[in-house]
Amino acid sequence: MPWRVKTYETKRGEKPVDEFIKSCDSQIIPKISHVIDLLETHGHLLRMPHSKKLTSEIYELRARGKQEIRITYAFKGRTIWLLHVFKKQTQKTPAREISTSEKRLLGIDGL
Protein backbone atom coordinates (compact mmCIF):
# COMPACT_ATOMS: atom_id res chain seq x y z
CA MET A 1 0.00 0.00 0.00
CA PRO A 2 1.53 3.37 -1.02
CA TRP A 3 2.27 6.24 1.32
CA ARG A 4 0.35 9.50 1.04
CA VAL A 5 2.15 12.81 1.64
CA LYS A 6 0.20 15.79 2.98
CA THR A 7 1.36 19.18 4.17
CA TYR A 8 0.31 20.85 7.40
CA GLU A 9 -2.43 23.44 6.92
CA THR A 10 -3.28 26.23 9.37
CA LYS A 11 -6.84 26.99 10.43
CA ARG A 12 -6.76 29.89 7.95
CA GLY A 13 -5.93 27.53 5.10
CA GLU A 14 -2.27 28.51 4.79
CA LYS A 15 0.29 25.84 3.97
CA PRO A 16 3.59 27.13 5.40
CA VAL A 17 5.67 24.22 4.05
CA ASP A 18 4.41 24.72 0.48
CA GLU A 19 4.86 28.50 0.73
CA PHE A 20 8.44 28.16 1.98
CA ILE A 21 9.37 25.69 -0.76
CA LYS A 22 7.93 27.98 -3.46
CA SER A 23 10.10 30.83 -2.12
CA CYS A 24 13.33 28.78 -2.32
CA ASP A 25 16.08 29.16 -4.88
CA SER A 26 15.17 27.46 -8.18
CA GLN A 27 18.20 25.14 -7.92
CA ILE A 28 17.09 23.55 -4.62
CA ILE A 29 13.40 23.03 -5.50
CA PRO A 30 14.07 19.90 -7.66
CA LYS A 31 16.18 18.44 -4.83
CA ILE A 32 13.35 19.06 -2.35
CA SER A 33 10.89 17.39 -4.73
CA HIS A 34 13.25 14.44 -5.12
CA VAL A 35 13.58 13.76 -1.37
CA ILE A 36 9.80 14.11 -0.92
CA ASP A 37 9.34 11.54 -3.72
CA LEU A 38 11.83 9.23 -1.98
CA LEU A 39 9.89 9.62 1.26
CA GLU A 40 6.59 8.86 -0.48
CA THR A 41 8.11 5.73 -2.06
CA HIS A 42 10.04 4.36 0.93
CA GLY A 43 8.17 5.72 3.97
CA HIS A 44 9.63 4.40 7.25
CA LEU A 45 12.47 2.72 5.37
CA LEU A 46 14.06 6.02 4.24
CA ARG A 47 17.25 6.64 6.21
CA MET A 48 20.41 8.76 6.17
CA PRO A 49 21.51 10.72 4.25
CA HIS A 50 17.93 11.63 3.29
CA SER A 51 16.11 11.23 6.60
CA LYS A 52 16.91 11.36 10.31
CA LYS A 53 14.78 10.68 13.39
CA LEU A 54 14.64 13.71 15.73
CA THR A 55 12.15 12.60 18.40
CA SER A 56 9.91 9.61 18.97
CA GLU A 57 7.44 10.94 16.35
CA ILE A 58 9.27 13.65 14.38
CA TYR A 59 11.70 13.02 11.53
CA GLU A 60 13.81 15.35 9.42
CA LEU A 61 13.94 15.17 5.62
CA ARG A 62 17.16 16.57 4.16
CA ALA A 63 17.59 18.41 0.87
CA ARG A 64 21.21 19.32 0.23
CA GLY A 65 22.57 22.00 -2.05
CA LYS A 66 23.88 25.55 -1.65
CA GLN A 67 21.22 25.81 1.02
CA GLU A 68 20.61 23.04 3.51
CA ILE A 69 16.82 22.69 3.66
CA ARG A 70 15.17 20.54 6.32
CA ILE A 71 11.54 19.44 6.35
CA THR A 72 10.17 17.89 9.52
CA TYR A 73 7.54 15.22 9.16
CA ALA A 74 5.57 12.58 11.04
CA PHE A 75 3.65 9.41 10.22
CA LYS A 76 -0.07 9.04 10.94
CA GLY A 77 -1.25 5.70 9.60
CA ARG A 78 -0.30 5.56 5.90
CA THR A 79 -0.10 9.36 5.70
CA ILE A 80 3.14 11.29 6.00
CA TRP A 81 2.56 14.83 7.28
CA LEU A 82 5.10 17.50 6.26
CA LEU A 83 5.00 19.76 9.31
CA HIS A 84 7.67 22.45 9.09
CA VAL A 85 10.53 23.56 6.87
CA PHE A 86 13.61 25.65 7.59
CA LYS A 87 17.14 26.43 6.41
CA LYS A 88 19.67 24.49 8.42
CA GLN A 89 22.40 26.80 9.71
CA THR A 90 23.83 24.89 12.67
CA GLN A 91 25.13 21.38 13.26
CA LYS A 92 22.27 20.46 15.59
CA THR A 93 18.58 20.99 14.77
CA PRO A 94 17.43 24.02 16.83
CA ALA A 95 14.94 23.22 19.61
CA ARG A 96 12.52 25.90 18.32
CA GLU A 97 12.23 24.07 14.98
CA ILE A 98 11.40 20.80 16.74
CA SER A 99 8.94 22.63 19.02
CA THR A 100 7.14 24.16 16.01
CA SER A 101 6.87 20.69 14.48
CA GLU A 102 5.50 19.19 17.68
CA LYS A 103 2.84 21.92 17.97
CA ARG A 104 1.76 21.37 14.39
CA LEU A 105 1.62 17.62 14.94
CA LEU A 106 -0.74 18.21 17.89
CA GLY A 107 -2.96 20.22 15.52
CA ILE A 108 -3.08 17.28 13.12
CA ASP A 109 -3.87 14.88 15.97
CA GLY A 110 -6.94 17.01 16.65
CA LEU A 111 -8.36 16.40 13.16
Secondary structure, DSSP 8 states (H G I E B T S, - for coil): ---EEEE---TTS--HHHHHHHHS-TTTHHHHHHHHHHHHHHGGG--TTTEEE-SSS-EEEEE-SSS-EEEEEEEETTEEEEEEEEE--SSS--HHHHHHHHHHHHHHHT-
